[in-house]
């Protein structure tokens, strides 16, 4: 029953992508994990969101072996699995090609933190990976996509920065649940658009001050957070 609930959660999270205008056609995927069982649930490759049901969701182990399902899992599955293997606190991963976040990714630029809206969710600039080499692209491309994400976080905390831009490609986001990974994708698209337009209006604008960044991020996520209800 727990795995059936995971399939339902992952299906609903995938459907949220379309409801929030983050995808067109089948350009995106969400997964979730049962950490106790080591089982990942993910959207099948190329299946329309208009017909997607929990029965379509594919279950795999962390090595990519299919446990349940008759459809092929998302082509991005190796990326998701690498993130689950290396980021032990995450419970959901989301990948889209949302417009403004992808613009920053294609420009190979991180998204600067210009204001408090961004700071409420991300502790600093949303990073961009290095561009992948020809060898990384030619061999185990999706796995290497996960590896370049993990390498980017060698000095960053994935719990404080639940998003990244893969250079020339697009955004990946994550969270403690599949639904939270989608929430991060929704917020990322919003701050990506805001940052793009802000940089057009004021190309010389510096990033938010560390003091204001700390205040807004830590009041929601710090050990003494006081935002919202306990």
N, C-alpha and C positions, 0 to 999 in steps of 0.2 A: 504493500500500500504506500510506503514512503516513496518508492521509486515512481509509482503512478502519480503521486502528488508532485514530484519533481518534474515529470513530463508535462503536467498541467501548468505548473509555474513557468516552465521554459516556453511552452506554447503561448501563454498569455503575454509573456515578456516580448516575444517576437512580434505578436500582433500589435503591441504598443508602439513599435517602430513606425508602422504605417499610420496609426492614429495620430502620432506626433509629427508626421511629415518628414521623417528622417530618412526614408528610403523610397525608391521607386522600383517597380517590378520586383525582383528578388535580390536586390542589392544590399544584403545585410544578413546578420545572423546573431543569435543570442544563445548562450549555453548556461548550464548550471551544474553544480556538482554536489553529490552526497559524499561528504568527507569521510564519514564512518565506513562506507562501503567502497569508497574509491571509484565511484561510478559517475560518469559525465553524461548529461543529456544535452543534445544539440539539434538544431534545425537541420533537416535534410537538404541536400544541395539542389538549388534551382527550383524548389517547390514554391508555388505562388502563395502569397499571404492570404489571398481570397479563399483558398481551400484548405489551409493548414489546420490540422487538428492535433490533439495530444497523441493520438495513435500514430501520427507520422513521425514524431520525435524519436531520434535514434539514441540508444544507450551504448556507451563504450566504457572500457577501462582506461586507465591513465596511459597505457601504452598504445591505445588506438584500436584495440580488438573489439569488434562489435559484440555486445552482449544481447541486445534485443533490437529488432527493427529490420524491415525488408528493403528500406531505401538507403541510398548512399548518404553518409553524413556530409555536412558542409565541407567544401574544399578547404576552408580555413581551419578545419578541426585541429591539425597539428599545431597551429599557432595557439589556439585555446588551451590545448593540453600542456604545452610548454609553460604557459602562464600559470596554470593550476599547479604544475610541478614545482615552480620556482617562487610563487607568491602564495604562501600557505594560508593566509587569512582571507583570501577572496573566495566568494561563493557563486559568482556569476561573471560572465564576460560578454561584452557586446561589441560588434563591429558593424560600422555603417560607412556609407560614402556621403554623409550629409554635406550639404553644399559648402557652407562657410568653413567648417573644420577641414574639409578636403582641400579647399583653396589654400589654407595655410600649409597643409601637408605637401601639396604639389609645389609650393614655393620653397619647401624645405626650411620653414621658419617656425620656431616655437611661438606660442601665443602669449604675448606679454600680459602681465597682470596690471591693468591700468586703474582698476577700481574695486570697490568693495563687493560688487556682485560676483566677480570672479573670485575674490578672496574668501567669500563665504564657502566655497566648495573646493578650491584648489590652492594649495599652499605654495604659491609662486607661479612662475610661467609654466604653461603646459609644454613639456619638452617635445622635441622632434628627434627621431632616430638619425643615425648616420645613413647615408645612401648605401644600399646594398651593392656588393660587388658582383661582377659577372658570375663568379663561381657560386656565390650564395644564391643567385637567382636560378642558375642552371641546375643546381643539385639541391633537393630538399627545400625548395623555395619557401613553402608555408612554415616548415619547422624553423628555418633560418629567420623568417620574419619574427617568430616568437623569440628567437635568440637575440636579435638586435634590439628588441624591446627590453629584454632582461638586461642586456649589457648597458643600455641607457640608464637603467635604474641601479647601477652599481654604487652610485652616491646619492640616490634618492629613495624615499620611502613610498612604496606603492599604496600604502594606506592613507598617506597624506596627499598623494597625487594619483587619483584613480582614473587617469587618462593619459594617452600619449598619441602623437601623430607619427605614423610610419611614413618616412620621406617618400615622396612621389606616389603615395598610395592613399592613405586615409586614416581615420581615427579608430583606436581601440579604447574601450572603457571597461571598468570593472567595479565590483562592489561586493558586499557581504551576501547578496542574493541576486538572482537574475533580474528582478525588478529594479534593484538599486543600480545595477550596471546600466540599465536603460535610462534611469533618472540621470546618471552621470553623462550619458550621451546626449540627452535633451539639454542639460545645462551647458555642456561643452559647445554644442551648436549655437546656443544663445550667446555665450561669451565670445565665441569665435567671430560672430557677426558684429558684436559690439566693438571688439578690438580692431577689426578691420576698418570699420567706419571711424572709430576714434583716431586711428593712425592716419587716415586720410585728412581728417579735420586738423590734426595737430601732429605732423610727422616728427617733431622734435620732443614730444611728450615723454618724460621718463616714466619708469614703472612706479607703481604705488610705493609709498614709504614702507620700510620694514615694520615700523610701529603700527601703522594702520593695517598692514597685512596681518600681523600677529593678532591685533585686536579682533578683527573680523573672523579670521579662521579659528582662533582658539576659543572664542566665545561660543562657537558651535561644536568644536571638536576636541578642545583641550580637556585636561583632567578636571579643571574647574569650570567647565562649560555651563553657561546659564541661559542659553537660547532655548526656547520651546518649553515643554512641560516634562517634568520628571516622571 
